[in-house]
Amino acid sequence: MRPLLTALIAGACLVPWAAQADDIVLYGNSSQPPKAWLDNGTPRGFVVEAAVLALTRAGYTVEVRLVPFERAMETVKTEGVMTGIFMSAERAKIYDYSTPLVPDEVAMAVHKGSSFVYAKPEDLVGKRVGLQGGMYYGPELDTVKDRVTLDLDTNPSLRVKKLTADRIDVLVMNPGHASIIAAVAAAGVAADEVVVLPMPLSLLQNHLIVGKGRADGAGILERVNKAIVALRSEGAFTPIMQRYNQ
């Protein structure tokens, strides 16, 4: 564990929530900066730091494992917890959710010279929309998904390259403007080639999840929910979000 997260985890010994900390593995997406990603092997991201803070307050010693999104979603059905997950009706059939942890925006961008006015989901009708397969981007997109062409990928920088090659009309990405800036840089594309639309697609809450029906799930979430409520009342998540320009 690298210095930042190690320091957070070490703080558990100062918290009177449990006489002896229990071990837990925290899973997350390995390629979604600034939300969650591996920076030369070091776990980073605002949902990672917020989750570690909540879990340590709840009395856990945390091991962070950031892996590809789909692998993490599958693994947490039977072990550990996962951070950075939006709630949807379909996912709620498979996972149990914590109380909201921290929010983030789902942003959209277009290729320079191809801008359009976005004010409501219907403005996307007929467009080719690039997004990551397996991700949930909110109810707004759900209302028009049968009237747009969804172009699925597994990599934000690939999405940027598709956009600047005019293979898609608009890309969808989170968290917010910062995620698009990071993806543009990773793609090696000039910053002025990609224009972020002023209005986000949605504002969604991130949660911790465990697999539905797990014997340990209810106990984990009960402890974590108490910790999240306490930390929010203290304003403890605000410095984390500010560090990541959220």
Secondary structure, 3 states (H helix, E strand, C coil): CCHHHHHHHHHHHHCCCCCCCEEEEEEEECEECCCEEEECCEEECHHHHHHHHHHHHCCEEEEEEEECHHHHHHHCCCCCEEEEECCCCCHHHCEEECCCCCEEEEEEEEECCCCCCCCCHHHHCCCEEEEECCCCCCHHHHCCHHHCEEEEECCHHHHHHHHHCCCCCEEEECCHHHHHHHHHHHHCCCHHHEEECCCCCEEEECEEEEECCCCCHHHHHHHHHHHHHHHHHHCCCHHHHHHCCC
